[in-house]
Amino acid sequence: MMMGVLMNFVENFRKGIDMHNFRQITENLYNVGANDRRIRMFENAHIVPRGMSYNSYLLLDEKTVLLDGVDNAIIEQFWQNLDATLGDRQLDYLVINHIEPDHCHPYTELLRRYPGMTIVATKKALTMFEQFYDVNLEGRTLEVGDGDTLEVGKHKFTFYLAPMVHWPEVMMTYDNTSKILFSADAFGTFGPTDGKMYADQYKFEEEYLPEVRRYYASIIGKYGRNVNMIFDKIADLDIQMFCTLHGPIWRKDLHLILDKYRQWASYIPEERGVVIAYGTVYGNTALVAEILANKLADGGVENVRVYDVTATDPSYVLADCFRYDRLVFASVTFNAELFPFMETLLLDLKNHNLTNRTVALIENGSWAISSGRKMREIFEQMKGLNILEPTLSIKSSPKDADIEALDELARTLLAA
């Protein structure tokens, strides 16, 4: 009894503070999510220097519908926003497009607060819900599949399964009335929204594209086939807006993001250019990489990107590997194995199914040189790559003969 009194006190106290910061999207649709500027590693795997945004959408119709939740980091702001927009009304439906925990923290509390609330989700999502939360959902769920619909008043939802974009339980929800697609993680981005809720408020090439590319490559990049499958499903829909779970909402020029997604999903390079990633201990392998970069630039390659794999988060290199058509990896031998930071990067590339690229390899070592063989073993497990022969082998530091070999490699890459 005391616990119930305490929880009511906390809930009333929270409502009394009233520090809401929701955003209105249409006449009856609101974003009740928020930014987390303190997070530095998204999914504890991808660096996010400026933070992340988490979107959650509330529709007020004859029935009230919450589409997805938020991360624990912004849970108090979420409750303030939800209380302010929902007012005295009950919540009728919770639509779960994606069950990943960065969107699900409020769900058990929502079930407690709103005993009449029904969870709308795929069969797989409902199974995973019970894996994450020890909650009895009997009589509280509505399982939906491809093409199923739900009318909540003036608005009618149609659901489309989108498995592996980027978890197996994912679906997208189309509002036939407002012509809005609630797209789960698709079309999202790293970073906060900085007060600008819509993608057209950003300079697409400069402010938006770099982080959305890195987000796609890191989060969805492995599942290009699945991305194309969902495009086929929604091809005939009249979509006026994408409401994604991370980042700004798309309300104009949807072709800009769609064209990029089609390109990335087909693993077609966006531009001609060369990425050079190197792993070095004492600087000799770095010198080789810099010499090659100079030769490529002198030869007319406009886009050359050079990365030290110990100084750069793999997600940045991965993003540029999705962007450009030619890739060079130079690694010192370390304990008769591949340099650990280079191995991490290459396994990341392999795990994201990158294809349709030309790859050159450079190895270095003072004895028992093996990094080239180790790199080649990883790339040979990947499909559709043009792996140049031979591997350029450096012993300790570059000599005149090595410079000549770099000249030849530069010419080969220029012609590739």
TAPELIN-V558925 format. One line per field, one symbol per residue. psi: psi as a letter, one per 40 degrees, with the letter a starting at -180 (. if undefined). burial: # if it has 16 or more other ideal C-beta (glycine too) atoms within 10 Angstrom, else .. A space follows every 10 residues. Layout:
psi = ???
burial = ???
//
This chain:
psi = dddddddddd dddddddgfi fihhdadfhi heaiihedie hhefdhhgde aiihhhhhhh adihhhhiai iddfdddddd ddddddbeii hdihhhdheh deeededddd dddgeehhhh iiddddddde ddhghhehee ihhiaheiih hebdihihih hghfgeieei iihhhddefh hhebeieaii iiefeheide eihddddddd ddddddddde ddfddddddd dddedeighe hhhiehaiih eifddddddd dddddefhid ihihhhhihi deeddddddd ddddddddee hdghhhhhee ehhddddddd dddiehhhhh hihhfeaihd dddddddddd eefhafihhi hhiiidifhe ddddddddde eiieighiii hhhhhcihad dddddddddd dddde.
burial = .......... .........# .##.#..### #######.#. .#...#.#.. ########## #.######## #.###.#### ######.... ########## .######..# #.##..#### ##.###.##. .......... #..#...#.# .#..#.#### ########## #####.##.# ########## ###...#.#. ##.....### ########## ####.##.## ........#. ########## #..#.##..# #..##.#.## ..######## ...######. ###.##.... #.#####.#. .######### ########## ####...##. ###.##.##. .#.#..#### #####...## ##.###.##. .#..#.##.. ##.#...#.. .#..##..## ..#...
//
